[in-house]
């Protein structure tokens, strides 16, 4: 059986590598914000990651280089995700697996 992603809402704290791919997918409109990628195959997640990377490449991988509307969207999406992660016990000083 192929491994699947548990979805951003069931991810440890949502700010894992795959969780960030989902957030960026929302940011760039690659997937709707209602899509949490629950039970997506890792191959499908890889495809989303490639699409996300293609979008980030346009802006040098820097949020400050996003157009203003995307900067605002980035802030809103990531602020909400960071707050939710803190509620789940996320500590930015610890590594992903700690």
DRENVO-476073 format. One line per 5 residues: their letters; for each residue x, y, z of N, C-alpha, C. Coordinates in steps of 0.2 Angstrom, whole numbers, plus 5000, padded with zeros to 4 digits. Example, Ala and Ser with C-alpha at 12.3 -4.5 7.8 and 13.67 -1.06 7.14 Angstrom:
<recs>
as> 5066/4972/5039/5062/4978/5039/5066/4984/5039 | 5064/4989/5035/5068/4995/5036/5064/5000/5039
</recs>
This chain:
<recs>
xxxxx> 5004/4994/5000/5000/5000/5000/5004/5006/5000 | 5003/5011/4996/5007/5017/4995/5005/5022/5001 | 5011/5025/5004/5010/5030/5009/5006/5036/5007 | 5002/5039/5012/4998/5044/5010/5000/5050/5015 | 4998/5056/5014/4999/5062/5018/4993/5062/5022
xxxxx> 4993/5063/5029/4987/5063/5033/4983/5070/5032 | 4985/5074/5029/4982/5081/5028/4985/5086/5033 | 4984/5092/5031/4987/5097/5035/4984/5098/5042 | 4978/5096/5042/4974/5097/5049/4976/5091/5053 | 4979/5086/5051/4981/5080/5055/4988/5079/5055
xxxxx> 4992/5084/5052/4999/5084/5052/5001/5085/5059 | 5007/5084/5061/5009/5085/5068/5007/5092/5070 | 5009/5097/5067/5007/5104/5069/5006/5108/5062 | 5006/5105/5057/5005/5108/5050/5010/5112/5047 | 5016/5113/5051/5022/5117/5048/5027/5112/5046
xxxxx> 5026/5106/5045/5031/5101/5042/5032/5103/5035 | 5037/5100/5032/5039/5101/5025/5032/5100/5020 | 5029/5095/5021/5023/5094/5017/5017/5099/5019 | 5017/5100/5025/5012/5105/5027/5013/5112/5024 | 5019/5114/5023/5021/5120/5020/5020/5120/5013
xxxxx> 5020/5114/5010/5018/5113/5003/5011/5115/5002 | 5007/5112/5006/5000/5114/5006/4998/5121/5007 | 5002/5124/5012/5001/5131/5013/5002/5135/5006 | 5008/5134/5003/5010/5137/4997/5005/5135/4991 | 5002/5129/4991/4997/5128/4986/4991/5132/4987
xxxxx> 4989/5134/4993/4984/5138/4994/4986/5145/4992 | 4992/5147/4994/4994/5154/4992/4994/5155/4985 | 4996/5151/4981/4997/5152/4974/4990/5150/4970 | 4985/5148/4974/4979/5146/4971/4980/5139/4967 | 4984/5135/4969/4985/5128/4965/4980/5123/4968
xxxxx> 4978/5124/4974/4973/5120/4977/4968/5125/4981 | 4962/5124/4982/4958/5128/4986/4959/5127/4993 | 4958/5133/4997/4960/5132/5004/4956/5127/5008 | 4950/5125/5005/4946/5119/5008/4950/5112/5007 | 4955/5112/5003/4958/5106/5002/4964/5105/5006
xxxxx> 4964/5100/5011/4969/5099/5016/4974/5093/5013 | 4973/5091/5008/4977/5085/5005/4977/5079/5009 | 4972/5078/5013/4971/5072/5017/4971/5066/5012 | 4975/5061/5014/4976/5054/5010/4978/5055/5003 | 4982/5061/5001/4985/5061/4995/4991/5057/4995
xxxxx> 4992/5054/4989/4998/5049/4989/5004/5054/4989 | 5010/5051/4991/5016/5055/4991/5018/5057/4984 | 5016/5053/4979/5017/5055/4972/5013/5062/4970 | 5007/5062/4973/5003/5068/4971/5006/5074/4975 | 5008/5073/4981/5011/5078/4985/5017/5081/4981
xxxxx> 5021/5076/4978/5027/5078/4975/5025/5082/4969 | 5020/5081/4965/5018/5085/4960/5016/5092/4962 | 5012/5092/4968/5010/5099/4970/5017/5102/4972 | 5022/5099/4975/5028/5102/4977/5031/5105/4971 | 5031/5102/4966/5035/5104/4959/5031/5110/4957
xxxxx> 5024/5110/4957/5020/5116/4955/5022/5122/4960 | 5022/5121/4966/5024/5126/4971/5031/5129/4970 | 5035/5125/4969/5042/5127/4967/5043/5131/4961 | 5039/5129/4956/5039/5133/4950/5036/5140/4951 | 5031/5141/4955/5028/5147/4957/5033/5151/4961
xxxxx> 5036/5148/4966/5041/5152/4971/5047/5154/4967 | 5049/5150/4962/5055/5152/4957/5054/5159/4954 | 5048/5161/4953/5046/5167/4949/5048/5173/4954 | 5048/5172/4960/5049/5177/4965/5055/5176/4969 | 5060/5172/4967/5066/5171/4970/5065/5167/4977
xxxxx> 5060/5164/4978/5058/5160/4984/5058/5165/4990 | 5056/5171/4989/5056/5176/4995/5049/5179/4995 | 5046/5179/5001/5039/5182/5001/5039/5189/5000 | 5045/5193/5002/5045/5200/5000/5045/5202/4993 | 5046/5197/4989/5046/5198/4982/5040/5197/4978
xxxxx> 5035/5194/4982/5028/5193/4980/5025/5199/4978 | 5020/5199/4973/5016/5205/4972/5012/5207/4979 | 5010/5213/4980/5007/5215/4986/5001/5211/4988 | 4997/5209/4983/4991/5205/4985/4993/5198/4987 | 4999/5195/4984/5001/5189/4987/5005/5189/4993
xxxxx> 5008/5195/4995/5011/5196/5001/5006/5196/5007 | 5001/5199/5006/4995/5200/5011/4992/5193/5012 | 4991/5189/5006/4988/5182/5007/4993/5178/5010 | 5000/5178/5009/5005/5174/5012/5005/5176/5020 | 5004/5182/5022/5004/5184/5029/4998/5181/5032
xxxxx> 4992/5181/5029/4986/5179/5032/4986/5171/5033 | 4988/5168/5027/4989/5160/5028/4994/5158/5033 | 5000/5161/5033/5005/5158/5037/5004/5161/5044 | 5001/5166/5045/4999/5169/5052/4994/5164/5055 | 4989/5162/5052/4984/5157/5054/4987/5150/5055
xxxxx> 4992/5148/5051/4995/5142/5052/5000/5142/5058 | 5003/5147/5059/5008/5148/5065/5004/5148/5071 | 4998/5151/5071/4994/5151/5077/4991/5144/5079 | 4989/5141/5074/4987/5134/5075/4992/5129/5077 | 4998/5130/5074/5004/5126/5076/5006/5127/5083
xxxxx> 5006/5133/5086/5007/5135/5093/5002/5131/5097 | 4996/5131/5095/4990/5128/5099/4992/5120/5100 | 4995/5118/5094/4996/5110/5094/5003/5109/5098 | 5006/5114/5101/5012/5113/5104/5019/5114/5100 | 5018/5117/5094/5024/5118/5090/5029/5123/5093
xxxxx> 5035/5122/5093/5040/5126/5096/5045/5127/5090 | 5045/5133/5088/5050/5135/5082/5057/5134/5083 | 5059/5133/5090/5066/5132/5091/5068/5124/5091 | 5063/5120/5090/5064/5113/5089/5064/5111/5082 | 5067/5106/5080/5067/5103/5074/5060/5100/5072
xxx> 5059/5098/5066/5053/5095/5064/5051/5089/5068 | 5056/5085/5069/5055/5078/5072/5056/5078/5080 | 5056/5084/5083/5057/5084/5090/5051/5086/5093
</recs>
